[in-house]
Amino acid sequence: MHMYIFILLVLPDLVWMHQSPFSCPSGFNIIENATCVLLVEQKVGFCGAHQYCESEGTSRGLRMFVPGEKMKEIESILPSESIVHTGITALLSDKRDTKIKWRSGDPGSGKRAIELPNAVKYNLTGKEAHISSRYVLGYMNDHYVVGEQYGNQSTHVVCEISNCTLSVGVESFSLNWPAEAKPTYFEDDYIAGCFKITEEDTLMKCCLK
């Protein structure tokens, strides 16, 4: 008799677990493919958007990033006439290649270039998309716009929670990769990307950061 009572109590829980929908943390939007996205009003530059997502993720114990690969799905929650930075850039283009290739900064996707037909979705087939490897992709007034990273301030910042497993491995150190830099130091107007500044006593300690 006791065994039958146990089964009747547990069975409804199993049914509820099977039917319960995917959920996101409070304040996040759910888009297709079980993706959780945070949308906030924030006036920042390209690097500021990335910094915001990183700091918000750290404070919540989550890995969060500026989305790239799922921007087409995320469009549905963006307000009209909004300006949003994306994680799609030409900054990761291999300098040994004469053709500029755009990549997404999503965790685990850095080595995959955005090719056709996806390049058409993000307006990356025109001549302006292949002028400079320092260009980034923004979303402005329902259109994707190519430009320099310092070109626009956002009206909103969108952050995605990463579902990618963090793999820890060993990578070989390659000198002068992806291309040899001549001269070693660049002029200020050639600086591109987002960096964290740290001070150490030796070059080796700096490399270990």
C-alpha positions as CSV (number, residue, x, y, z in Angstrom):
1,M,0.0,0.0,0.0
2,H,2.8,2.4,0.9
3,M,4.5,1.7,-2.5
4,Y,1.4,2.8,-4.4
5,I,1.1,6.0,-2.5
6,F,4.7,6.8,-3.3
7,I,4.2,6.3,-7.0
8,L,1.1,8.6,-7.0
9,L,3.0,11.4,-5.3
10,V,6.1,11.2,-7.6
11,L,4.3,10.8,-10.9
12,P,2.8,14.3,-11.1
13,D,6.3,15.8,-10.5
14,L,7.7,13.8,-13.3
15,V,5.0,15.0,-15.7
16,W,5.5,18.6,-14.6
17,M,9.3,18.3,-15.1
18,H,8.8,16.9,-18.6
19,Q,6.3,19.7,-19.6
20,S,7.9,22.6,-17.9
21,P,9.1,25.3,-20.4
22,F,12.7,26.6,-20.7
23,S,13.1,29.6,-18.4
24,C,15.6,32.5,-18.2
25,P,16.7,34.5,-15.1
26,S,14.5,37.3,-14.0
27,G,14.7,40.3,-16.4
28,F,15.9,38.4,-19.4
29,N,14.1,37.8,-22.7
30,I,13.7,34.3,-24.2
31,I,14.2,34.0,-27.9
32,E,14.1,30.9,-30.1
33,N,16.6,28.1,-29.6
34,A,16.3,28.5,-25.8
35,T,18.5,31.7,-25.7
36,C,18.4,34.1,-22.8
37,V,19.0,37.8,-23.7
38,L,19.3,40.9,-21.5
39,L,18.2,44.2,-23.1
40,V,18.9,47.5,-21.3
41,E,19.0,51.1,-22.2
42,Q,22.7,52.1,-22.2
43,K,24.6,54.8,-24.1
44,V,28.1,53.3,-24.6
45,G,30.6,52.7,-27.4
46,F,31.6,49.4,-28.9
47,C,34.1,48.5,-26.1
48,G,31.7,49.8,-23.5
49,A,29.0,47.4,-24.6
50,H,31.4,44.4,-24.3
51,Q,32.6,45.6,-20.9
52,Y,29.0,46.0,-19.7
53,C,28.0,42.4,-20.7
54,E,31.2,41.0,-19.1
55,S,30.7,42.8,-15.8
56,E,26.9,42.0,-15.7
57,G,27.7,38.4,-16.3
58,T,30.4,38.3,-13.6
59,S,28.0,39.9,-11.1
60,R,25.4,37.3,-11.8
61,G,27.8,34.3,-12.0
62,L,27.1,33.9,-15.7
63,R,29.1,34.0,-18.9
64,M,27.5,36.9,-20.9
65,F,28.6,38.4,-24.2
66,V,27.6,40.8,-27.0
67,P,25.8,38.5,-29.4
68,G,26.7,38.0,-33.0
69,E,25.5,34.7,-34.5
70,K,21.9,35.1,-33.2
71,M,21.4,38.8,-33.9
72,K,18.8,38.0,-36.6
73,E,16.6,36.3,-34.0
74,I,17.4,39.0,-31.4
75,E,16.1,41.8,-33.8
76,S,12.5,40.9,-32.7
77,I,13.0,42.4,-29.2
78,L,14.9,45.5,-30.2
79,P,13.0,48.8,-30.1
80,S,12.5,50.7,-33.3
81,E,15.1,53.4,-34.1
82,S,17.5,51.7,-31.7
83,I,21.3,51.6,-32.1
84,V,22.9,48.4,-30.8
85,H,26.5,47.1,-31.0
86,T,26.9,43.5,-32.2
87,G,29.6,41.0,-31.7
88,I,30.3,40.7,-35.4
89,T,33.6,42.3,-36.5
90,A,36.4,42.2,-38.9
91,L,38.9,42.6,-36.0
92,L,39.5,38.8,-36.0
93,S,40.3,38.7,-39.7
94,D,43.6,36.9,-40.5
95,K,46.0,39.6,-41.7
96,R,47.8,37.1,-44.0
97,D,44.6,36.9,-46.1
98,T,44.1,39.7,-48.6
99,K,40.3,39.3,-48.2
100,I,38.8,40.7,-45.1
101,K,36.7,38.1,-43.3
102,W,34.0,38.9,-40.7
103,R,33.7,36.8,-37.6
104,S,31.4,36.6,-34.6
105,G,32.8,37.0,-31.1
106,D,30.4,34.4,-29.7
107,P,32.2,31.9,-27.4
108,G,33.6,29.0,-29.5
109,S,32.9,30.7,-32.9
110,G,36.0,32.8,-33.4
111,K,37.6,30.6,-36.1
112,R,34.4,30.5,-38.2
113,A,34.2,33.2,-40.8
114,I,30.8,34.5,-41.8
115,E,30.3,33.3,-45.4
116,L,27.4,33.3,-47.8
117,P,24.4,33.2,-47.4
118,N,24.8,34.5,-43.8
119,A,26.9,37.4,-45.1
120,V,23.8,38.7,-47.0
121,K,21.7,38.6,-43.8
122,Y,24.1,41.0,-42.1
123,N,24.8,43.3,-45.2
124,L,28.4,42.2,-45.4
125,T,28.6,41.7,-49.2
126,G,29.1,45.3,-50.3
127,K,32.3,47.1,-51.0
128,E,32.2,49.0,-47.7
129,A,32.4,45.7,-45.7
130,H,35.9,45.0,-47.2
131,I,37.6,48.4,-46.7
132,S,39.2,47.9,-43.3
133,S,39.9,45.1,-40.9
134,R,39.2,47.6,-38.1
135,Y,35.5,47.7,-38.9
136,V,32.7,46.5,-36.7
137,L,29.0,45.8,-37.4
138,G,26.2,47.8,-35.8
139,Y,22.5,47.6,-35.8
140,M,20.9,51.0,-36.5
141,N,17.2,51.8,-37.2
142,D,16.4,48.2,-38.4
143,H,19.5,48.0,-40.6
144,Y,23.0,46.5,-40.2
145,V,25.7,49.2,-40.7
146,V,29.4,48.7,-41.2
147,G,31.8,51.3,-39.6
148,E,34.7,52.0,-37.3
149,Q,34.3,50.9,-33.7
150,Y,34.4,54.5,-32.4
151,G,31.7,55.7,-34.8
152,N,28.5,55.4,-32.8
153,Q,27.1,55.4,-29.3
154,S,24.4,52.8,-28.6
155,T,20.9,53.5,-27.3
156,H,20.6,50.0,-26.0
157,V,23.0,47.1,-25.0
158,V,22.0,43.5,-25.6
159,C,23.8,40.7,-23.8
160,E,23.4,36.9,-24.4
161,I,24.0,34.1,-21.8
162,S,26.5,31.6,-23.2
163,N,25.5,28.0,-23.3
164,C,28.9,27.0,-24.7
165,T,31.0,24.7,-22.5
166,L,34.2,26.4,-21.4
167,S,37.0,24.1,-22.5
168,V,40.4,24.4,-20.9
169,G,43.3,23.2,-23.0
170,V,46.8,24.1,-24.1
171,E,47.6,26.3,-27.0
172,S,51.0,26.8,-28.5
173,F,52.4,30.3,-28.6
174,S,53.0,31.6,-32.1
175,L,55.4,34.5,-32.6
176,N,54.3,37.1,-35.1
177,W,50.9,35.6,-35.7
178,P,48.7,36.0,-37.6
179,A,51.1,38.3,-39.3
180,E,54.4,39.9,-38.5
181,A,54.0,43.4,-37.2
182,K,56.3,46.1,-38.7
183,P,56.8,48.3,-36.9
184,T,56.0,46.6,-33.5
185,Y,54.3,49.7,-32.2
186,F,51.3,51.3,-33.9
187,E,50.2,54.8,-34.1
188,D,47.2,55.8,-32.0
189,D,44.8,56.1,-34.9
190,Y,45.5,52.4,-35.8
191,I,44.4,51.0,-32.5
192,A,41.4,48.8,-32.8
193,G,39.7,46.3,-30.5
194,C,39.1,46.4,-26.8
195,F,41.9,45.9,-24.3
196,K,42.5,45.7,-20.5
197,I,45.6,47.5,-19.3
198,T,47.8,45.9,-16.7
199,E,51.2,46.7,-15.4
200,E,53.8,44.0,-14.5
201,D,57.5,44.0,-13.8
202,T,58.5,41.7,-16.7
203,L,57.2,40.8,-20.1
204,M,56.8,37.2,-19.1
205,K,54.5,38.1,-16.2
206,C,52.4,40.2,-18.6
207,C,52.1,37.3,-21.0
208,L,50.8,35.1,-18.2
209,K,47.9,37.5,-17.5
